[in-house]
Amino acid sequence: MKFICILVFFTFVATGSFAQTSNLVYDSVLAKKLNADEYGMKAYVLVILKTGSHPASDKHFVDSCFRGHMSNIEHMVKLNKLTVAGPLQKNEKSYRGIFILNVQSTEEAAALLKNDPAIDAELLSAEYYNWYGSAALPLYLDASDKIWKKQH
């Protein structure tokens, strides 16, 4: 009897540990709209911006390039390709900022950044990495536009 109880217990535990759980609030329409896979995830490209190789000292030139950099960011948002962007604090690796791009390949990401004046002038350089994250990530953009008081 003891053997049967142990066998039933381990069968229950093993079956429960391998069972698939269902999301009771799953929204198939939203998942499809966001191109989510069955785990609610999708592919993106993470871009790490680093200090480039050009040591520009002309303030007017640098300011012009970074205005163009910000314009390119706005352009990528309008295309629904930019999901996350932001600067990094000064660090020993010369990392300056990140983008998470709503694209399938590093080649597509590089094509979006080829017109960025700060990258073109080598004030910044970009490293590209395939990244897998929540398909819901782009939804935060609507809220982010509603919470800032001052434009950068």
N, C-alpha and C positions, 0 to 999 in steps of 0.2 A: 504494500500500500504506500509506504514511504517512497519507494522508487517511482510509482505512478504519479504521486503528487509532485515530485521533483521534475519528472519528465513534462508534466502539464505546465508547471511553472516556467521552465526554460523554453518550452514551445510558445507560450504566451509572450514571454519577454522577447524572444527572437522575432516572432511575427510582428509584434508592436514596434520593434526598433527598425524594421525594414518597410513598414507600411508607409504609403504616401499619404500625406495630409492634404486636405483641401482647404482653400481659403474661402471662408464663408462670405466675404465681402468682395470677392473677385468680380471685376468689371471687364467683361470681354471686349466691349466696345472701346473702352479707354486703353486696354492693353493693345488692341489692334492699332488704334490711333498713334500710340507711342512706339509701335514696332517692338513690343516686348516679347521676349521668348517665354517659355512656360514657367520660368523662375522670376519673371518680371524684370529681366535684365536685358542689356543690349551692348553692342560694341561701340566704342568711342575711340578717339585718339587724344591722348594726353600730350600736351606740348609744354616743355619746360623752356622758358626763355632765360638766356644767360647773357651776361655782359659780352658784347661782341669784341672783335679784334681791332676795330677802328677807334683810336684814342682821339675823338673829336674834341676840339677846344673852342670852336666857333659856336658861341651860345645861340646865335640866330639860326644856324644850320641845325643844331641839335633840337632846338624848340620846334622848328619846322618839321623835322623828321618825327618827333613824338606827337605833334598834332596829326600828322598823317597816320601814325600808328593808332591813335584813338579813332580816327575816321574809319580805318580798316576794321577795327573792332565793331563799330556801329554797323558797318556794311555786313559783317558776318552775322550779327544779330538779326538784321533784316532778312537775311537768307535762311534763318533758322539753323545755322551751322555752329554758332557759338553758344555753348551751354553754360560754361563757367569761365570767368576771367578774373584775374586779380594779381596785384603785386605781392612780392615776398619781402620780408624785412631783410636788411643787409645781413649777409652770411658769408662764411669762408669759401663757399663753392661758387660764388658769383652768380647764383640763381637770382633772377630779377622778377619773375612772375610765371604764372601758369595759364594755360587755356585747356579746357576740355571741349573738344570739337565733336559735333554730332555728324561724324563722317565714318565711313567704313575702312579707310586705309590711310596710311601715313603719306602716300602719294597725293591723295585728295587734300589732306591737311596742308601739305607743302604748297600745293597749288593755291590754296586760300591765302597763304602768307607770302606768296611771291611778290605781291604788290604792296607789302607793308614797308614804308620808307625807312623805318628804323632797322629792319632786318636787311633790307637792300643796301643800306649804307654801312652795314656791319656794326652798328651801334649795339644791336642785339643779335644773338644767334639763337636758333631753335633746335631743340632735340625732340624727336617724335617717338611716342610709345603707344602701342595698341593697349587699350584699357577696356575692361568689362565692368559695367556699373549699372545702377538702377535706371530703367527706362523712364522713370518718372522725374529724373533730374531736370529736364527742361521746364517742368511745370513751375519751378521756383522763379523763373524769369518774370512772369506776370506779377508776382508779388514784389519782386525786388524793385521794379519800376515805381511802386507805390509807397516806398518807405524812405526814400532819400529826400533831404531838404535842399542840399547844395550839390550842384553838378561838379564832377571832378574836373 
